[in-house]
Amino acid sequence: MIPIVKPYIPPRNQLMPALQKTIYSGYIAQGKKVEDFEKMLGQYFENNKVLTVNSGTSALHLSLILANVGPGDEVISTALTAEPTNTAISQTGAKVVWADIERSTGLICPKSAEKLINNKTKAIMIVHYAGMVANLNKFYSIRKKYNIPIIEDCAHAFGAEYKNKKLGYCSDFAIYSFQAIKHLTTIDGGLLILKKSSDYDRAKKLRWFGLDKTKPRLKNNITECGFKYHMNDVNATFGLIQLNYLKENVNKYIENGLFFDRELKDVDGIQIIKYHDDTKPSYWLYTAMVDRKDDFIEHMNSNGIQCSSLHLRNDRHSIFEDGSHLKGLESFYGNYVHWGCGWWITEKNRNKIVELIKKGW
Ligand SMILES: Cc1ncc(COP(=O)(O)O)c(C=O)c1O
C-alpha cells in the first residue's frame, strides 16, 4: 500500500554519528545544537526571530498567550484541521468560534471569519490545511482593518509560499510542526516565528518556565509564569541532519503536486483545487474533490493506494460547538480526499495513481 504520509529518516551513516556525538557529548538539554538549528531556520525563513519548541502545539499555545488570549475571549478558527489547532485555543480558556471553510478549497473563509468579529475576538487562527495556502490577501486586509492578530498554523505547509516568500513572514505569529510525518521532522518539535522583538523576548522566557536563560539561575526572577516547551539538543541534531535533505524532499512534494494538478485537471468526476492568488502550496497531502467519495476511496485502496480524509471535523468533538450550520464545511467534507504526494511517491507511483483515476471508479 502506498501510504498517505511517511516520516523521512535520513541515511543511517549521516544520522547516527551525529546523534551519538550529541548524546555522548554530555550535553543533551537545550544548548548549542538548538542554537545552530534556529540559526539555520532563521536563514530559511529570512527572519532571526524564530524559536524552536518541543511541539507545534506548544508553539500554538505560546502564540495565543503572546496574543493575550485568555478566559472570556474568542478566537475565530476552522473545524477542518488537526485537533491541536483548536485544543490549544481551549487550553487558554478562550472560546473557539467556527468560521466556515471555502467549499472550493477547504480553507478558512475570510468572509465568514470577518462576520464573526466582535469585541471579544482576540485572534484569528488560519490553517494552511494539507499544505494549501489560505486567502492571505483577504486575511491581511482584515487584520489591518480590525487590528486583530493573525496566527498562522503552518504545520502542514513547510515550503509553501505567499508572494514568493516562505509562509510566516507577514503575520504576528506563525507556527510550524516538526512532528514525525511533517515535511521536516525532529521526531517531535515545533517552531514559532515572530514579528515583534518584544514577543520574541517574551516567548524565549515563556518556553522555559519564565526563566531568563541569559542570566544565572540563582539571579533569575520569574515575572510571568512559563512552560517547559523548549527543544533539546538531541531533537535539534535530528533536525540539523534533516535540513541536509530538506530542499530535495520539499521539492518532491511540490513536483508531485504539480504533476497531479496537471494530469487530473480535465478528468471527469474529480475537481482539483484552485489555489489562491499569490500563493504556492507545498502539497503535504494531495487534496482533491471527487464524486462519490466512498467509491473513490474504495477504488484507490483496493488498488494499493491509501486514500481517505485525514482529520475528523473538529466540531464533532463534544468539547467544541457543533458546526452543522456551516454550509462550506458540509459540502467540502462530503467530497474531499487525500492521497500521498511526498518524497516516497516515485514517478512510477504517481503514473499509477493517475492511470487508476482516469480509469474511473
Ligand atoms: C494543522 C496542525 N496544527 C498543529 C499541529 C500540532 O503539531 P504537533 O503535533 O507538533 O504538536 C498539527 C499536528 O500534528 C497539525 O496537523
The ligand as an SDF file (V2000), in Angstrom:
LIG
                    3D

 16 16  0  0  0  0  0  0  0  0999 V2000
   -2.6890   21.6030   11.4930 C   0  0  0  0  0  0  0  0  0  0  0  0
   -1.8920   21.1770   12.6900 C   0  0  0  0  0  0  0  0  0  0  0  0
   -1.6310   22.0970   13.6220 N   0  0  0  0  0  0  0  0  0  0  0  0
   -0.9050   21.8070   14.7150 C   0  0  0  0  0  0  0  0  0  0  0  0
   -0.3930   20.5510   14.9210 C   0  0  0  0  0  0  0  0  0  0  0  0
    0.3600   20.2720   16.1620 C   0  0  0  0  0  0  0  0  0  0  0  0
    1.6680   19.8920   15.9330 O   0  0  0  0  0  0  0  0  0  0  0  0
    2.4390   18.9190   16.9010 P   0  0  0  0  0  0  0  0  0  0  0  0
    1.9660   17.5340   16.6560 O   0  0  0  0  0  0  0  0  0  0  0  0
    3.8700   19.1410   16.5320 O   0  0  0  0  0  0  0  0  0  0  0  0
    2.1650   19.3700   18.2910 O   0  0  0  0  0  0  0  0  0  0  0  0
   -0.6490   19.5600   13.9680 C   0  0  0  0  0  0  0  0  0  0  0  0
   -0.1660   18.2300   14.1270 C   0  0  0  0  0  0  0  0  0  0  0  0
    0.3220   17.4160   14.1020 O   0  0  0  0  0  0  0  0  0  0  0  0
   -1.4050   19.8800   12.8180 C   0  0  0  0  0  0  0  0  0  0  0  0
   -1.6670   18.9510   11.8910 O   0  0  0  0  0  0  0  0  0  0  0  0
  1  2  1  0
  2  3  1  0
  2 15  2  0
  3  4  2  0
  4  5  1  0
  5  6  1  0
  5 12  2  0
  6  7  1  0
  7  8  1  0
  8  9  2  0
  8 10  1  0
  8 11  1  0
 12 13  1  0
 12 15  1  0
 13 14  2  0
 15 16  1  0
M  END
$$$$
